[in-house]
Amino acid sequence: MRVSEHPILSFKRGKEIKFIYEEQELAGYEGETIAAALHAAGVKVLSKSAVLHRPRGFFCAIGTCSSCLMVVDGVPNVRVCVTKLKAGMVVRQQHGRGVLA
């Protein structure tokens, strides 16, 4: 699910790192966003809407919408489309507006 070849763009991938998503260990690469790593791992639902609890996925990829808000290391409302992945991060789906842990 990860783009590896492109006719115009080149991709310089960092080293592989591990992180936790919903109690499961996943792998991503240094320099990529949390959302990119999740998408490559097949995770399509990142959060649920505040009012109707509908699934939200990877949408704008530039940090302007609220579709990718997740709980990262216990902090809610993190925009994972612009937040870089770090080794050992704990990432969870966010339901609604998010609550501080």
Phi, psi and omega per residue, in radians:
M1 nan -0.003 -3.123
R2 -1.737 2.334 3.090
V3 -1.252 2.161 -3.127
S4 -2.015 -0.409 3.113
E5 -2.294 2.494 -3.140
H6 -2.627 2.485 -3.086
P7 -1.184 -0.376 -3.086
I8 -2.045 -0.741 -3.068
L9 -1.539 2.630 3.012
S10 -2.050 2.575 -3.077
F11 -2.050 2.093 3.064
K12 -1.817 1.917 -3.044
R13 -1.658 2.341 3.064
G14 -1.358 -2.998 -3.139
K15 -1.302 2.706 3.138
E16 -1.257 2.361 3.098
I17 -2.292 2.751 -3.123
K18 -1.835 2.570 3.041
F19 -2.584 2.936 -3.106
I20 -1.917 2.281 3.023
Y21 -2.219 2.028 3.104
E22 0.858 0.928 3.076
E23 1.240 0.149 -3.102
Q24 -2.091 2.339 3.110
E25 -1.402 2.237 3.097
L26 -2.178 2.913 3.115
A27 -2.090 2.557 3.040
G28 -2.519 -2.908 -3.106
Y29 -2.217 2.495 3.071
E30 -0.970 2.410 3.110
G31 1.645 -0.281 3.110
E32 -1.656 2.831 3.139
T33 -1.388 2.829 3.078
I34 -1.039 -0.763 -3.123
A35 -1.071 -0.695 3.127
A36 -1.122 -0.742 3.124
A37 -1.127 -0.744 3.122
L38 -1.137 -0.775 3.140
H39 -1.052 -0.759 3.124
A40 -1.115 -0.492 3.122
A41 -1.482 0.001 3.103
G42 1.628 0.108 3.126
V43 -1.432 2.041 -3.107
K44 -1.837 -0.490 3.136
V45 -1.737 2.081 -3.114
L46 -1.735 -0.568 -3.130
S47 -2.725 -3.124 3.066
K48 -2.169 2.499 -3.118
S49 -1.123 2.651 -3.037
A50 -1.145 -0.695 -3.019
V51 -1.648 -0.930 -3.053
L52 -1.719 -0.044 3.088
H53 1.015 0.625 3.099
R54 -1.466 2.597 -3.127
P55 -1.149 2.467 3.089
R56 -2.078 2.454 -3.135
G57 -2.187 -2.965 3.122
F58 -1.166 2.064 -3.034
F59 -2.160 -1.332 -3.008
C60 -1.479 -0.579 -3.139
A61 1.120 0.303 3.086
I62 -2.300 0.170 3.041
G63 1.411 0.305 -3.117
T64 -1.789 -0.360 3.112
C65 -1.727 -3.078 3.133
S66 -2.023 0.323 -3.082
S67 -1.274 -0.362 -3.045
C68 -1.916 0.333 3.137
L69 -1.176 2.214 -3.136
M70 -2.432 2.961 3.068
V71 -1.675 2.081 -3.115
V72 -2.127 2.086 -3.109
D73 0.911 0.691 3.088
G74 1.472 -0.039 -3.127
V75 -1.769 2.101 -3.141
P76 -1.392 2.936 3.035
N77 1.101 0.588 3.069
V78 -1.517 2.224 3.106
R79 -1.421 1.733 -3.015
V80 -1.306 -0.188 3.105
C81 -1.312 -0.294 3.131
V82 -2.149 0.042 3.138
T83 -1.703 2.175 -3.103
K84 -1.253 2.464 3.100
L85 -1.236 2.420 3.058
K86 -2.255 2.595 3.139
A87 -1.037 2.365 3.075
G88 1.461 -0.013 3.117
M89 -1.021 2.576 3.035
V90 -1.983 2.049 -3.049
V91 -2.063 2.344 3.131
R92 -2.343 2.663 3.000
Q93 -1.098 2.574 3.079
Q94 -1.899 2.314 3.106
H95 -1.909 2.018 -3.131
G96 1.335 -2.505 -3.029
R97 -1.400 -0.216 3.115
G98 1.531 2.539 -3.121
V99 -2.281 2.359 3.097
L100 -1.139 2.396 -3.127
A101 -1.392 nan nan
